Amino acid sequence: MILQLKNITKRYPGVVALNNVSLDVAEGEVHALVGENGAGKSTLIKSCTGAVIPSEGTVSIQGQEFPALNPKLSEELGLAVIYQEFNLVDELSVAENIFLGRAIRKSGLMIDKKAMAEKAAEIFEQFDIDIDPNALVGSLTVGYQQLVEIAKAVSQNAQILIMDEPSAPLTAAEAESLYVMVEKLKAKGVTIIYISHRMEEIFRLSDRITVLRDGQKIETLNTSDTTLDDLVKLMVGRELKETYPARKDCISDEVLLEVENLSGNGVHDISLQIKKGEVLGLAGLIGAGRTELAELLFGVKQRTAGRVVLHGREIEPKLPRAAIDCGIALVPEDRKKQGALLEVDIKGNISMAILERISKFFTVNKKEEQRIAESYRKSMRIKTPDLEQKIKNLSGGNQQKAIIAKWLATEPTLVIFDEPTRGIDVGAKSEIYALVNELVESGKAVLMISSEMEEVMGMSDRIIVLQEGRISGELDRKDFDQETIMGFAAQG
């Protein structure tokens, strides 16, 4: 075994993140690591790299056993990690990023940019990737930045490569390039530990799968010997009866939101309606204008033309605060940059949008703040020892639940979800889908933006497709078809 973890335990105040976890990874295999958010996956991989020091247990790499590692030593032993958050410098070139901290130099101290560009080009050529080594990283799409991160690991001659949710921000086409690269790395003998919530890629890429739950190893399986249903049950500890739970027929004849000829922020002449009790899906390729439309409705950006009517009354929110007062909430795409204040506790994040309501003479009613936050912690099953924990310490799925709780506390009538389940596990996804159903069954309306075709089809009553900032198609549920939607999204 090229990598062995023996009886790894990691304790933090009030919580055991890992409890006696042992794992063997064979040389040249793709070993998937799966589990719900908070299962301990990130803590386990950080124990491999030395970013986290285990309370107990040992790590063995290529036969050498260590009670703890550090990042420099793990790199010297041939281990590299690609985290969810990229470690790239936008202002530097692709080649400079690949060799950051390990610059190729001419005689003396001068950096040899030409040599670095040539080496970077050789790496890309191995994988049939068309990236200019001299381009600034900041000019690349997220998908290409992901490939640059992998190229950086390849340049270090990594023998063990850990990938943490590598496909989460990627389009379908970009994800396919990633899968091909993983398959080629495996063919070259590189050992890969692959963490993902996307089950289809787990089954496509992996040889074996280890399931973690609540900080404990549940089982290691041969991928060819298991099924999706079996895997999900092991991950969540219960059966999920339906991926997309059925809901009552609750669509009203009453139009809640009407948009007429709306333009601005890169969208053009958008007209649509959403009825009470309806989930309207918004589909399209990256850059089609979905988030841009949401920003107009929520007052983040200003319209240049058109009108918006909510509950029969025309509104023109100039700021998000005005949109909130009108009854609109937006759960944003990037939860860490736009959805939460990471250094603030969970209670403060949940109450953030309703401080005026629970304050008197500029003083927050702490008892009411605690009551509201505690009610959402229970109803949304947010896993945390207490509400005073900083939200950055929560897993991705629990962060997302807390962010949704913040917006539900404003008592909105229209909730806009922008990529609500990106990077979260199947159990948390199921809970969010159930929440969407509860919202519309109570008479609210939901606008759901999703890049996952199955999700937008599984949750929507109607789908509107955007292409280059314009509506290119609309389908009722009975007419949903993946090829038709993609045809509308890519037409031109």
C-alpha positions as CSV (number, residue, x, y, z in Angstrom):
1,M,0.0,0.0,0.0
2,I,1.4,3.4,-1.0
3,L,-0.6,5.2,1.7
4,Q,-1.8,3.9,5.1
5,L,-3.7,5.7,7.8
6,K,-3.8,3.8,11.1
7,N,-6.3,4.7,13.9
8,I,-6.4,8.4,13.1
9,T,-8.3,10.4,15.7
10,K,-8.7,14.1,15.8
11,R,-10.4,15.9,18.7
12,Y,-11.4,19.6,18.8
13,P,-13.1,21.3,21.8
14,G,-16.6,19.8,21.9
15,V,-16.3,17.6,18.9
16,V,-14.5,14.5,17.6
17,A,-13.8,15.1,13.9
18,L,-12.3,11.7,13.3
19,N,-12.6,8.6,15.5
20,N,-10.1,5.8,15.0
21,V,-10.2,5.9,11.2
22,S,-7.9,3.5,9.3
23,L,-7.5,3.6,5.5
24,D,-5.3,1.7,3.0
25,V,-4.7,3.1,-0.5
26,A,-3.2,0.9,-3.2
27,E,-0.6,2.2,-5.6
28,G,-2.0,3.3,-8.9
29,E,-5.7,3.2,-7.9
30,V,-8.4,5.9,-7.8
31,H,-9.7,5.7,-4.3
32,A,-12.9,7.7,-3.7
33,L,-13.7,9.2,-0.3
34,V,-17.4,9.9,0.2
35,G,-19.7,11.0,3.0
36,E,-22.0,13.7,4.1
37,N,-20.7,17.2,4.8
38,G,-19.1,17.0,8.3
39,A,-18.3,13.3,7.9
40,G,-14.6,14.0,8.4
41,K,-13.3,13.8,4.8
42,S,-11.4,17.1,4.8
43,T,-9.9,16.5,8.3
44,L,-8.7,13.1,7.1
45,I,-6.9,14.5,4.0
46,K,-5.4,17.3,6.0
47,S,-4.0,14.7,8.3
48,C,-2.3,13.2,5.3
49,T,-0.6,16.5,4.4
50,G,0.2,17.7,7.9
51,A,-2.2,20.6,7.7
52,V,-3.9,18.9,10.7
53,I,-2.0,17.1,13.4
54,P,-3.9,14.0,14.5
55,S,-4.6,13.5,18.2
56,E,-3.8,9.8,17.8
57,G,-2.7,7.5,15.0
58,T,0.0,7.3,12.4
59,V,0.4,8.0,8.6
60,S,2.6,5.9,6.4
61,I,3.6,7.0,2.9
62,Q,5.6,4.5,0.8
63,G,6.4,2.4,3.8
64,Q,7.6,5.3,6.0
65,E,5.5,5.8,9.2
66,F,5.0,9.1,10.9
67,P,3.0,10.2,13.9
68,A,2.5,13.5,12.1
69,L,3.6,15.2,8.9
70,N,4.0,18.8,7.8
71,P,3.1,20.2,4.3
72,K,6.8,20.4,3.2
73,L,7.6,16.8,4.2
74,S,4.4,15.4,2.6
75,E,5.3,17.2,-0.6
76,E,8.9,15.7,-0.5
77,L,7.3,12.3,-0.1
78,G,5.4,12.8,-3.3
79,L,2.0,13.8,-2.0
80,A,0.1,16.8,-3.5
81,V,-3.4,18.1,-2.7
82,I,-5.8,20.1,-4.9
83,Y,-8.2,21.9,-2.5
84,Q,-11.7,23.3,-3.3
85,E,-10.3,26.8,-2.9
86,F,-7.6,27.3,-5.5
87,N,-4.1,28.3,-4.5
88,L,-3.4,30.5,-7.5
89,V,-2.2,34.1,-8.0
90,D,-4.4,35.8,-10.6
91,E,-1.7,38.4,-11.5
92,L,0.9,35.8,-12.4
93,S,1.1,33.7,-15.6
94,V,0.0,30.1,-15.8
95,A,3.6,28.9,-15.9
96,E,4.6,31.1,-13.0
97,N,1.7,29.7,-11.0
98,I,2.7,26.1,-11.8
99,F,6.3,26.7,-10.6
100,L,5.4,29.1,-7.8
101,G,8.0,28.7,-5.0
102,R,10.0,26.3,-7.3
103,A,10.9,28.7,-10.0
104,I,13.4,27.5,-12.7
105,R,16.4,29.8,-12.7
106,K,19.2,30.6,-15.1
107,S,22.7,30.8,-13.9
108,G,22.6,33.1,-10.9
109,L,19.3,34.2,-9.5
110,M,17.4,35.3,-12.6
111,I,14.1,33.4,-13.1
112,D,13.9,31.6,-16.5
113,K,10.3,32.4,-17.6
114,K,10.9,30.8,-21.0
115,A,12.0,27.5,-19.5
116,M,9.0,27.5,-17.2
117,A,6.6,28.2,-20.1
118,E,8.2,25.3,-22.1
119,K,7.9,22.9,-19.1
120,A,4.3,23.9,-18.6
121,A,3.5,23.5,-22.3
122,E,5.0,19.9,-22.1
123,I,2.7,19.1,-19.2
124,F,-0.4,20.4,-21.0
125,E,0.6,18.5,-24.2
126,Q,0.7,15.2,-22.2
127,F,-3.0,15.7,-21.5
128,D,-4.1,17.4,-24.7
129,I,-5.0,20.6,-22.9
130,D,-5.0,23.9,-24.8
131,I,-3.8,26.5,-22.3
132,D,-1.3,29.3,-23.1
133,P,1.4,29.0,-20.4
134,N,2.0,32.8,-20.7
135,A,-1.7,33.7,-20.1
136,L,-2.5,35.4,-16.8
137,V,-4.3,32.9,-14.5
138,G,-6.9,35.6,-13.7
139,S,-8.0,35.6,-17.3
140,L,-8.9,31.8,-17.3
141,T,-12.2,30.2,-16.6
142,V,-12.7,28.3,-13.3
143,G,-12.4,25.1,-15.3
144,Y,-9.0,26.0,-16.8
145,Q,-7.8,27.2,-13.4
146,Q,-8.6,23.8,-12.0
147,L,-6.5,22.2,-14.7
148,V,-3.7,24.5,-13.9
149,E,-3.8,23.3,-10.3
150,I,-3.6,19.7,-11.5
151,A,-0.6,20.6,-13.8
152,K,1.1,22.2,-10.8
153,A,0.8,18.8,-8.9
154,V,2.1,17.0,-12.0
155,S,5.1,19.3,-12.2
156,Q,6.0,18.2,-8.6
157,N,6.1,14.6,-9.8
158,A,3.4,13.8,-7.3
159,Q,2.9,10.0,-6.8
160,I,-0.2,10.5,-4.6
161,L,-2.7,13.2,-5.7
162,I,-5.6,14.1,-3.5
163,M,-8.5,15.9,-5.2
164,D,-11.1,17.6,-3.0
165,E,-14.3,18.3,-4.9
166,P,-12.4,19.1,-8.1
167,S,-15.5,19.2,-10.3
168,A,-17.8,21.3,-8.1
169,P,-17.4,24.6,-9.9
170,L,-17.1,23.1,-13.4
171,T,-19.4,23.0,-16.4
172,A,-20.2,19.6,-17.9
173,A,-17.6,20.1,-20.7
174,E,-15.0,21.3,-18.2
175,A,-15.7,18.3,-15.9
176,E,-15.3,16.0,-18.9
177,S,-11.8,17.4,-19.4
178,L,-11.1,16.8,-15.7
179,Y,-12.2,13.2,-15.9
180,V,-10.0,12.5,-18.9
181,M,-7.0,14.0,-17.0
182,V,-7.7,11.8,-14.0
183,E,-7.9,8.7,-16.2
184,K,-4.6,9.6,-17.9
185,L,-2.9,10.2,-14.5
186,K,-4.0,6.8,-13.4
187,A,-2.7,5.3,-16.5
188,K,0.7,6.8,-15.7
189,G,0.7,5.1,-12.3
190,V,-0.4,8.1,-10.2
191,T,-2.4,7.2,-7.1
192,I,-5.5,9.4,-6.7
193,I,-7.7,10.0,-3.7
194,Y,-10.9,11.5,-5.1
195,I,-13.5,13.4,-3.0
196,S,-16.8,14.3,-4.6
197,H,-20.5,14.5,-3.9
198,R,-21.3,13.7,-7.5
199,M,-22.0,10.0,-7.5
200,E,-21.9,9.6,-11.3
201,E,-18.2,10.6,-11.4
202,I,-17.4,8.4,-8.3
203,F,-18.7,5.4,-10.2
204,R,-17.0,6.4,-13.4
205,L,-13.5,7.1,-12.0
206,S,-12.9,5.1,-8.8
207,D,-11.6,1.5,-8.2
208,R,-12.6,1.5,-4.5
209,I,-14.8,3.7,-2.3
210,T,-14.4,4.4,1.4
211,V,-17.4,5.8,3.2
212,L,-17.1,8.1,6.2
213,R,-20.0,9.1,8.5
214,D,-19.9,11.2,11.6
215,G,-16.1,11.0,11.8
216,Q,-15.9,7.2,11.5
217,K,-15.1,4.8,8.7
218,I,-18.1,2.9,7.8
219,E,-16.9,0.6,5.0
220,T,-14.5,0.3,2.0
221,L,-16.1,-1.2,-1.1
222,N,-15.0,-2.2,-4.6
223,T,-16.8,0.2,-6.9
224,S,-17.8,-2.6,-9.3
225,D,-19.5,-4.5,-6.4
226,T,-21.8,-1.7,-5.1
227,T,-24.8,0.3,-6.3
228,L,-25.8,4.0,-5.9
229,D,-28.6,3.0,-3.4
230,D,-26.3,1.0,-1.3
231,L,-23.7,3.7,-1.2
232,V,-26.2,6.5,-0.3
233,K,-27.6,4.4,2.5
234,L,-24.1,3.9,3.9
235,M,-23.3,7.6,3.7
236,V,-26.4,9.0,5.3
237,G,-27.3,6.0,7.6
238,R,-30.8,5.9,6.2
239,E,-32.6,5.3,3.0
240,L,-33.5,8.3,0.8
241,K,-36.8,7.3,-0.7
242,E,-36.6,9.6,-3.6
243,T,-33.9,11.8,-5.0
244,Y,-36.4,14.5,-5.8
245,P,-39.3,14.2,-3.3
246,A,-42.8,14.5,-4.6
247,R,-44.9,17.5,-3.6
248,K,-48.5,18.4,-3.6
249,D,-50.1,20.1,-6.6
250,C,-49.9,23.5,-5.0
251,I,-49.6,26.0,-7.9
252,S,-52.1,28.8,-7.6
253,D,-53.7,30.8,-10.4
254,E,-52.4,33.9,-8.7
255,V,-49.2,35.4,-10.2
256,L,-46.8,36.3,-7.5
257,L,-44.0,37.8,-9.7
258,E,-44.3,39.3,-13.1
259,V,-41.3,40.5,-15.1
260,E,-41.8,42.5,-18.3
261,N,-39.0,43.4,-20.8
262,L,-36.3,43.5,-18.1
263,S,-32.9,44.6,-19.3
264,G,-29.6,45.4,-17.6
265,N,-26.6,43.7,-16.1
266,G,-26.0,41.7,-19.3
267,V,-29.6,40.4,-19.7
268,H,-32.0,41.6,-22.4
269,D,-35.7,41.9,-22.7
270,I,-36.6,39.2,-20.1
271,S,-40.3,38.6,-19.5
272,L,-41.6,35.9,-17.2
273,Q,-44.2,35.0,-14.6
274,I,-44.0,32.9,-11.4
275,K,-47.2,31.9,-9.6
276,K,-47.7,31.2,-6.0
277,G,-46.7,27.6,-5.1
278,E,-44.5,27.3,-8.2
279,V,-40.8,26.3,-8.7
280,L,-39.5,28.0,-11.8
281,G,-36.2,26.6,-12.9
282,L,-33.7,28.8,-14.7
283,A,-31.3,26.8,-16.9
284,G,-28.5,27.7,-19.3
285,L,-24.8,27.5,-19.7
286,I,-22.3,29.4,-17.6
287,G,-22.5,33.0,-18.6
288,A,-26.0,32.8,-20.0
289,G,-27.3,35.4,-17.6
290,R,-29.0,33.4,-14.9
291,T,-27.1,34.9,-11.9
292,E,-27.3,38.3,-13.6
293,L,-31.1,38.1,-13.7
294,A,-31.2,37.2,-10.0
295,E,-29.0,40.2,-9.2
296,L,-31.4,42.5,-11.0
297,L,-34.4,41.1,-9.1
298,F,-32.6,41.4,-5.8
299,G,-31.4,44.9,-6.3
300,V,-27.7,44.0,-6.5
301,K,-27.6,45.6,-9.9
302,Q,-29.8,48.1,-11.5
303,R,-32.1,47.6,-14.5
304,T,-31.9,49.8,-17.6
305,A,-35.4,49.0,-18.8
306,G,-38.5,47.0,-18.0
307,R,-40.6,46.5,-14.9
308,V,-41.0,44.1,-12.1
309,V,-44.4,43.5,-10.4
310,L,-44.6,41.6,-7.1
311,H,-48.0,40.9,-5.5
312,G,-49.6,43.1,-8.0
313,R,-47.4,46.1,-7.1
314,E,-44.6,47.5,-9.2
315,I,-41.3,47.5,-7.4
316,E,-37.8,48.8,-8.3
317,P,-35.4,47.9,-5.5
318,K,-32.2,49.9,-5.7
319,L,-30.5,47.8,-3.0
320,P,-30.8,44.3,-1.6
321,R,-32.3,45.8,1.6
322,A,-35.2,47.2,-0.4
323,A,-35.7,43.8,-2.1
324,I,-35.8,42.1,1.3
325,D,-38.4,44.6,2.5
326,C,-40.5,43.7,-0.6
327,G,-40.3,40.0,0.3
328,I,-37.5,38.7,-1.9
329,A,-34.6,36.6,-0.7
330,L,-31.5,35.4,-2.6
331,V,-29.4,32.5,-1.6
332,P,-26.3,33.3,-3.6
333,E,-24.1,31.0,-5.7
334,D,-20.8,31.5,-3.7
335,R,-21.7,30.8,-0.1
336,K,-18.3,31.7,1.3
337,K,-17.8,35.0,-0.4
338,Q,-21.4,36.2,-0.7
339,G,-23.5,34.1,1.6
340,A,-21.8,34.2,5.0
341,L,-19.5,36.2,7.2
342,L,-17.0,33.4,7.9
343,E,-15.6,34.9,11.1
344,V,-19.0,35.5,12.6
345,D,-20.8,32.9,14.7
346,I,-23.7,30.9,13.4
347,K,-26.3,32.8,15.4
348,G,-25.0,36.1,14.1
349,N,-25.1,34.9,10.5
350,I,-28.7,33.6,10.8
351,S,-29.9,36.9,12.3
352,M,-27.9,39.2,10.0
353,A,-30.7,40.1,7.7
354,I,-33.3,40.8,10.4
355,L,-31.3,42.9,12.9
356,E,-33.6,45.8,12.5
357,R,-36.6,43.7,13.4
358,I,-35.0,42.2,16.6
359,S,-33.4,45.5,17.7
360,K,-34.6,48.4,19.8
361,F,-32.7,51.6,20.1
362,F,-29.8,50.1,18.2
363,T,-29.5,47.2,20.7
364,V,-30.1,43.6,19.5
365,N,-32.5,41.5,21.6
366,K,-30.0,38.7,22.3
367,K,-32.8,36.4,23.7
368,E,-34.8,36.8,20.6
369,E,-31.8,36.3,18.4
370,Q,-30.9,33.1,20.2
371,R,-34.5,31.8,20.0
372,I,-34.7,32.4,16.2
373,A,-31.3,30.8,15.5
374,E,-32.1,27.8,17.8
375,S,-35.4,27.2,16.0
376,Y,-33.7,27.1,12.6
377,R,-30.8,25.0,14.0
378,K,-33.4,22.4,15.0
379,S,-35.7,22.6,12.0
380,M,-32.9,22.5,9.4
381,R,-30.8,20.0,11.3
382,I,-27.7,22.2,11.4
383,K,-24.9,20.1,12.9
384,T,-23.0,22.1,15.4
385,P,-22.0,21.8,19.1
386,D,-23.5,25.3,19.7
387,L,-24.6,28.4,17.9
388,E,-21.5,30.4,19.1
389,Q,-19.3,28.4,16.7
390,K,-17.9,30.5,13.8
391,I,-19.7,29.5,10.6
392,K,-16.4,28.8,8.9
393,N,-16.0,25.8,11.2
394,L,-19.2,24.2,9.8
395,S,-19.1,21.7,6.9
396,G,-20.2,23.0,3.5
397,G,-23.7,21.5,3.8
398,N,-24.3,23.0,7.2
399,Q,-23.0,26.4,6.1
400,Q,-25.5,26.3,3.3
401,K,-28.3,25.4,5.7
402,A,-27.4,28.3,8.0
403,I,-27.3,30.7,5.0
404,I,-30.8,29.5,3.9
405,A,-32.0,30.0,7.5
406,K,-30.8,33.6,7.4
407,W,-33.0,34.3,4.4
408,L,-36.0,32.3,5.6
409,A,-35.9,34.4,8.8
410,T,-36.8,37.4,6.6
411,E,-40.1,35.7,5.9
412,P,-39.9,36.1,2.1
413,T,-42.6,35.3,-0.4
414,L,-40.1,34.8,-3.3
415,V,-36.9,32.8,-2.7
416,I,-34.2,32.8,-5.3
417,F,-31.8,29.8,-5.0
418,D,-28.6,30.2,-7.1
419,E,-26.9,26.8,-7.3
420,P,-28.3,25.8,-3.9
421,T,-26.7,22.3,-3.7
422,R,-23.3,22.9,-5.2
423,G,-20.6,21.0,-3.3
424,I,-22.9,19.5,-0.7
425,D,-23.7,15.8,0.0
426,V,-26.7,13.8,-1.0
427,G,-28.3,13.9,2.5
428,A,-28.1,17.7,2.7
429,K,-29.4,17.9,-0.9
430,S,-32.4,15.8,0.0
431,E,-33.1,18.1,3.0
432,I,-32.9,21.2,0.8
433,Y,-35.2,19.7,-1.8
434,A,-37.7,18.9,0.9
435,L,-37.4,22.5,2.1
436,V,-38.1,23.9,-1.4
437,N,-41.3,21.8,-1.4
438,E,-42.3,23.1,2.0
439,L,-41.8,26.7,0.8
440,V,-44.0,26.3,-2.3
441,E,-46.6,24.2,-0.5
442,S,-47.0,27.1,2.0
443,G,-47.8,29.5,-0.9
444,K,-44.4,31.0,-1.6
445,A,-42.6,30.9,-4.9
446,V,-39.1,29.7,-5.8
447,L,-36.8,30.7,-8.6
448,M,-34.2,27.9,-8.8
449,I,-30.9,28.4,-10.8
450,S,-28.9,25.2,-11.3
451,S,-26.2,23.9,-13.6
452,E,-27.1,20.3,-12.8
453,M,-29.6,19.3,-15.4
454,E,-31.1,16.5,-13.4
455,E,-31.7,18.9,-10.5
456,V,-33.4,21.6,-12.4
457,M,-35.6,19.0,-14.2
458,G,-36.3,17.1,-10.9
459,M,-37.3,20.2,-8.9
460,S,-39.0,22.6,-11.4
461,D,-42.6,22.9,-12.5
462,R,-41.5,25.0,-15.5
463,I,-38.1,25.7,-16.9
464,I,-36.9,28.9,-18.7
465,V,-33.7,28.6,-20.6
466,L,-31.4,31.6,-21.0
467,Q,-28.8,32.0,-23.8
468,E,-26.5,35.0,-24.0
469,G,-28.8,37.0,-21.7
470,R,-32.0,36.3,-23.5
471,I,-34.8,33.7,-23.0
472,S,-34.2,31.0,-25.7
473,G,-36.9,28.5,-24.6
474,E,-39.5,27.6,-22.0
475,L,-40.9,24.2,-21.1
476,D,-43.7,22.8,-18.9
477,R,-42.9,19.8,-16.8
478,K,-44.6,17.3,-19.1
479,D,-42.2,18.5,-21.9
480,F,-38.9,18.3,-20.0
481,D,-36.2,16.7,-22.0
482,Q,-32.4,17.1,-21.5
483,E,-31.6,17.3,-25.2
484,T,-34.2,20.0,-25.8
485,I,-33.0,22.1,-22.9
486,M,-29.4,21.8,-24.0
487,G,-30.5,22.7,-27.5
488,F,-32.1,25.9,-26.2
489,A,-29.0,26.7,-24.1
490,A,-26.5,26.3,-26.9
491,Q,-28.5,27.6,-29.9
492,G,-26.9,30.4,-31.8
